[in-house]
């Protein structure tokens, strides 16, 4: 997933459940940074506070296929089983 820039709340998963990684602190993420990659083990949830995130899949030939955009209020990282899907 590629970021177009914005503010995100990062929740980590532990044995006790989901908790904000910095006690609810909002993290600013610059444009063109990744929160996670397709196939990474899922260990965090993200809530978009402001800005946009682009969800994409990498095709077998290396091209990227955009599958969606997420704006303020979106929750990322809850899809799929144990790995990030996009």
N, C-alpha and C positions, 0 to 999 in steps of 0.2 A: 504494500500500500504506500502510495506517495502522498505527501502532504503539500497542499498549496499554501500552507502557513496558517497558524491559528493557535488557539489555547485548548489544551486537553487535560482532563483529569484522568490519572493513571491509577487503576485498581489492581493490586497484586493478589494472586491466589495463594493461600497457605492452608495448612491443615485445619486452621480455625475458620476458614471461609475467605470471602473477598473483603479486602480493606484498602482504603486509599493509601498509596505508597508513601506519600508525604503529608499525612494527616489532613487530606483534603486540599492540598495545595494544587493550584492550576499551573500546568507546565506549558510554557510557550515553545512551540515547535516551528522552526523556520521552514520556508518553502523548500521543496525537493528533498526533504528528509523522510526517512521511513520509520514508522512505528514498529512494524514487523514485516516479515517476508512470508510469502506463500510456503506452507510446509513447516514453518517453525512450530515448535511445541507451544501450545496455548498456555500462557501463564498470567496474562493480563487482560483486563477489560479497559476500554477507553471511552470516555464521554466527551463529545465535541462541545466545547463551550462557545467557541467562535471560530470562524474560518471554514475551510473546506478540506476534505480528504478525498483522494481519488482511489478507488478500489480497482485493481487490475489483476489479470492472470497472465502468466508467461506461457506462451505457446511453445510447442516443440521446436519450432524454427527460431526461437529467441525473441519473436515479436511480442509486444504487450497488447492485450485486449482489455479495454476499459469495460468494467462490468457495473460500475456505479459511482456515484458521488455522495458523500455524507456531509451534511451541514450541522449547524447548531442543534443540539438536542439528540443527535444520533449516538447510538451505543455501538461500539465496534469490538469484535473479538468474541462474540457469543455464539457464532454459527459453527456448525461442524462438531466433530468429536474432540480429539485431543490436539489437533493441529489447526493452524490458521488456514482457511480455505482460499483466501485471496491475498 
